[in-house]
Amino acid sequence: MKNKTKNMLYLVFMMVIGGACGFLISSGLIPRPANLSFNPGIFYDYDVIFGVIATACIILTLWNVIGLLRFSSIQESKPISTEEEGPTQKELTVGTLIKISAYNLIAAFLWTALCFAYLASKEARATDNETFLLINLVSASVFALIATALQLINIRHYNKLYPDRSINLGSRNAQRELFDKLDEAERFIVYRSAHSSLKAVNILIISGILLFILYSLLFEFTPLPIIILAVISLVQKAVYFREASKMGG
């Protein structure tokens, strides 16, 4: 009973806060800056954003390369844990390398996608930054290829360590095939991880929608990102309910 009362009071409190914020925004009591713009740049437009992503790609690439060099020098194959079936040093290292390469590939893809998006925009065509745009695009493409190559190398080392759970990148159903090779304990770990990821994505989608509402308040109305986030949430829920229905019979 106490929990229901707390939840009801919390809901009423959030409704009051939301109504007050909506009234302040719609009434015009909050002054909106006239010349405020989101263009983080020092020498060129948006070079700060590209610089941060490029730095992350460089760090992750060097981290991956150094990890591969250390991996090749590991000779021992005994478990480092006191448990009988604990992971070996090579198994821990290859797991870390796969995570690093995944982050690196995401960062490199983001860099490349932003380069193409900015290059295709009217804003870029109106400037005289052809050299910066070309160097930026070539660098992003090179790092994307390097990140892909490093991930393939890491997966090859993984397949050598786990031949019974090898990943066939040439298959269109590689994820499903890998899942079928797992035992019950490993599948339970996948279920728990997927559920935690689902909750995190739900929070991020809501936070993203609120962020773009704030962006529209400060800069300009941008409905497309809000619509895309809502569609992603809708598709995510639909897939979740469909799979749950299949498992439930």
C-alpha positions as CSV (number, residue, x, y, z in Angstrom):
1,M,0.0,0.0,0.0
2,K,2.8,2.4,0.9
3,N,4.6,1.6,-2.4
4,K,1.4,2.4,-4.4
5,T,1.0,5.7,-2.5
6,K,4.6,6.6,-3.2
7,N,4.2,5.8,-6.9
8,M,1.0,7.8,-7.1
9,L,2.6,10.8,-5.5
10,Y,5.7,10.5,-7.7
11,L,3.4,10.4,-10.8
12,V,1.5,13.4,-9.6
13,F,4.7,15.3,-8.9
14,M,6.2,14.5,-12.3
15,M,2.9,15.6,-14.0
16,V,3.0,18.9,-12.1
17,I,6.7,19.5,-13.1
18,G,5.9,18.6,-16.7
19,G,2.9,20.9,-16.8
20,A,4.9,23.8,-15.3
21,C,7.7,23.3,-17.8
22,G,5.3,23.1,-20.7
23,F,3.6,26.3,-19.5
24,L,6.9,28.2,-19.2
25,I,8.0,27.1,-22.6
26,S,4.8,27.8,-24.4
27,S,4.1,31.1,-22.7
28,G,7.3,32.7,-23.9
29,L,8.4,33.7,-20.3
30,I,11.7,32.0,-20.9
31,P,13.8,34.2,-23.3
32,R,15.1,32.3,-26.4
33,P,18.6,33.4,-27.6
34,A,18.3,34.9,-31.0
35,N,21.8,34.2,-32.3
36,L,22.6,30.9,-30.5
37,S,23.9,28.2,-32.8
38,F,25.4,24.7,-32.3
39,N,28.6,24.8,-34.4
40,P,31.6,23.7,-32.3
41,G,34.6,24.6,-34.4
42,I,38.0,26.2,-33.9
43,F,39.6,26.4,-37.3
44,Y,36.8,24.9,-39.4
45,D,33.1,24.2,-38.8
46,Y,32.5,21.2,-36.6
47,D,36.2,20.4,-36.4
48,V,35.9,19.9,-32.6
49,I,33.3,17.1,-33.1
50,F,35.5,15.4,-35.8
51,G,38.6,15.9,-33.7
52,V,37.1,14.2,-30.6
53,I,35.9,11.2,-32.7
54,A,39.2,10.9,-34.5
55,T,41.1,11.0,-31.1
56,A,38.9,8.2,-29.9
57,C,39.5,6.1,-33.0
58,I,43.3,6.6,-32.7
59,I,43.3,5.6,-29.1
60,L,41.2,2.5,-29.7
61,T,43.2,1.5,-32.7
62,L,46.5,1.8,-30.8
63,W,45.0,-0.1,-27.9
64,N,43.9,-2.9,-30.2
65,V,47.2,-3.2,-31.9
66,I,49.2,-3.2,-28.6
67,G,46.7,-5.8,-27.3
68,L,47.3,-8.0,-30.4
69,L,51.1,-7.8,-29.9
70,R,50.8,-8.8,-26.3
71,F,48.3,-11.6,-27.2
72,S,50.9,-13.1,-29.6
73,S,53.5,-13.1,-26.8
74,I,51.3,-15.0,-24.3
75,Q,52.5,-18.6,-23.9
76,E,50.8,-19.9,-20.8
77,S,47.4,-21.7,-21.1
78,K,46.6,-22.3,-17.5
79,P,43.6,-20.7,-15.9
80,I,44.4,-17.6,-14.0
81,S,41.5,-18.2,-11.6
82,T,41.6,-20.5,-8.6
83,E,38.6,-22.3,-10.0
84,E,39.2,-25.4,-12.1
85,E,37.5,-24.1,-15.2
86,G,38.6,-20.5,-14.9
87,P,39.5,-18.5,-18.1
88,T,43.1,-18.4,-19.3
89,Q,45.0,-15.2,-20.0
90,K,44.6,-15.6,-23.7
91,E,40.8,-16.0,-23.3
92,L,40.6,-12.9,-21.2
93,T,42.7,-11.0,-23.7
94,V,40.8,-12.0,-26.8
95,G,37.6,-11.0,-25.0
96,T,38.9,-7.6,-24.3
97,L,40.2,-7.2,-27.8
98,I,36.8,-8.0,-29.3
99,K,35.2,-5.4,-27.1
100,I,37.8,-2.8,-28.1
101,S,37.4,-3.5,-31.8
102,A,33.6,-3.3,-31.5
103,Y,33.9,0.2,-29.9
104,N,36.4,1.2,-32.5
105,L,34.2,0.1,-35.4
106,I,31.3,2.0,-34.0
107,A,33.4,5.2,-33.6
108,A,34.9,4.8,-37.1
109,F,31.5,4.3,-38.6
110,L,30.2,7.4,-36.8
111,W,33.1,9.4,-38.1
112,T,32.5,8.2,-41.7
113,A,28.8,8.8,-41.5
114,L,29.2,12.3,-40.2
115,C,31.7,13.1,-42.9
116,F,29.4,12.0,-45.7
117,A,26.4,13.8,-44.0
118,Y,28.4,17.0,-43.7
119,L,29.8,16.7,-47.1
120,A,26.4,16.3,-48.7
121,S,24.9,19.2,-46.7
122,K,24.2,22.7,-48.2
123,E,26.2,24.2,-45.3
124,A,29.4,22.4,-46.4
125,R,28.9,23.4,-50.1
126,A,28.6,27.0,-49.0
127,T,32.0,27.1,-47.4
128,D,35.6,26.9,-48.9
129,N,36.8,24.0,-46.7
130,E,37.3,21.5,-49.5
131,T,40.8,20.5,-48.2
132,F,39.5,19.9,-44.7
133,L,36.5,17.9,-45.9
134,L,38.6,15.7,-48.2
135,I,41.2,15.0,-45.5
136,N,38.5,14.3,-43.0
137,L,36.6,11.9,-45.3
138,V,39.8,10.0,-46.3
139,S,41.0,9.7,-42.7
140,A,37.6,8.4,-41.6
141,S,37.4,5.9,-44.4
142,V,41.0,4.6,-43.6
143,F,40.2,4.2,-39.9
144,A,37.0,2.4,-40.8
145,L,38.9,-0.1,-42.9
146,I,41.5,-0.5,-40.2
147,A,38.8,-1.1,-37.5
148,T,37.2,-3.7,-39.7
149,A,40.5,-5.5,-40.3
150,L,41.3,-5.5,-36.6
151,Q,37.9,-6.9,-35.8
152,L,38.4,-9.7,-38.3
153,I,41.8,-10.5,-36.8
154,N,40.3,-10.6,-33.3
155,I,37.5,-12.9,-34.4
156,R,40.1,-15.2,-36.0
157,H,41.9,-15.5,-32.7
158,Y,38.6,-16.1,-31.0
159,N,37.8,-18.9,-33.4
160,K,41.1,-20.6,-32.7
161,L,40.5,-20.5,-29.0
162,Y,36.9,-21.6,-29.2
163,P,36.6,-23.9,-32.3
164,D,33.3,-25.3,-31.0
165,R,31.8,-21.8,-30.8
166,S,33.4,-20.3,-33.9
167,I,31.9,-17.3,-35.5
168,N,31.3,-17.7,-39.3
169,L,31.3,-14.1,-40.6
170,G,30.4,-15.4,-44.1
171,S,27.0,-16.6,-42.9
172,R,24.0,-14.4,-42.9
173,N,22.8,-16.1,-39.7
174,A,26.1,-15.9,-37.9
175,Q,24.5,-14.6,-34.7
176,R,21.8,-17.2,-34.6
177,E,24.3,-20.0,-35.3
178,L,26.6,-18.8,-32.5
179,F,23.6,-18.7,-30.1
180,D,22.7,-22.2,-31.0
181,K,26.2,-23.4,-30.1
182,L,26.0,-22.0,-26.5
183,D,25.0,-24.1,-23.5
184,E,22.2,-23.2,-21.1
185,A,24.4,-21.2,-18.7
186,E,25.8,-19.1,-21.6
187,R,22.3,-18.5,-23.0
188,F,21.1,-17.3,-19.6
189,I,24.0,-14.8,-19.6
190,V,22.9,-13.6,-23.1
191,Y,19.3,-13.3,-21.8
192,R,20.4,-11.2,-18.9
193,S,22.7,-9.0,-21.0
194,A,20.0,-8.5,-23.6
195,H,17.5,-7.5,-20.9
196,S,19.9,-5.0,-19.4
197,S,20.7,-3.6,-22.8
198,L,17.0,-3.2,-23.5
199,K,16.4,-1.2,-20.3
200,A,19.4,1.0,-21.1
201,V,18.2,1.7,-24.6
202,N,14.8,2.6,-23.4
203,I,16.3,5.2,-21.0
204,L,18.5,6.5,-23.8
205,I,15.6,6.9,-26.2
206,I,13.5,8.8,-23.7
207,S,16.6,11.0,-22.8
208,G,17.3,11.6,-26.5
209,I,13.7,12.7,-27.2
210,L,13.9,15.1,-24.2
211,L,17.3,16.4,-25.4
212,F,15.9,17.1,-28.9
213,I,12.9,18.9,-27.4
214,L,15.4,21.1,-25.5
215,Y,17.4,21.5,-28.7
216,S,14.3,22.8,-30.5
217,L,13.7,25.3,-27.7
218,L,17.2,26.7,-27.9
219,F,18.0,26.4,-31.6
220,E,15.3,25.4,-34.1
221,F,12.5,22.9,-34.4
222,T,13.8,19.5,-35.6
223,P,11.0,16.9,-35.7
224,L,12.9,14.2,-37.6
225,P,15.3,13.0,-34.8
226,I,12.3,12.8,-32.4
227,I,10.3,10.8,-34.9
228,I,13.2,8.4,-35.6
229,L,13.8,7.8,-31.9
230,A,10.1,7.1,-31.4
231,V,10.0,4.7,-34.4
232,I,13.1,2.9,-33.0
233,S,11.3,2.5,-29.7
234,L,8.2,1.2,-31.4
235,V,10.1,-1.3,-33.5
236,Q,12.1,-2.4,-30.4
237,K,8.9,-3.0,-28.4
238,A,7.3,-4.8,-31.4
239,V,10.2,-7.2,-31.8
240,Y,10.3,-7.8,-28.0
241,F,6.6,-8.7,-27.8
242,R,6.8,-10.9,-30.9
243,E,9.7,-12.9,-29.6
244,A,8.0,-13.2,-26.2
245,S,4.8,-14.4,-27.8
246,K,6.8,-17.1,-29.7
247,M,8.6,-18.3,-26.6
248,G,5.3,-18.3,-24.7
249,G,3.7,-20.5,-27.3
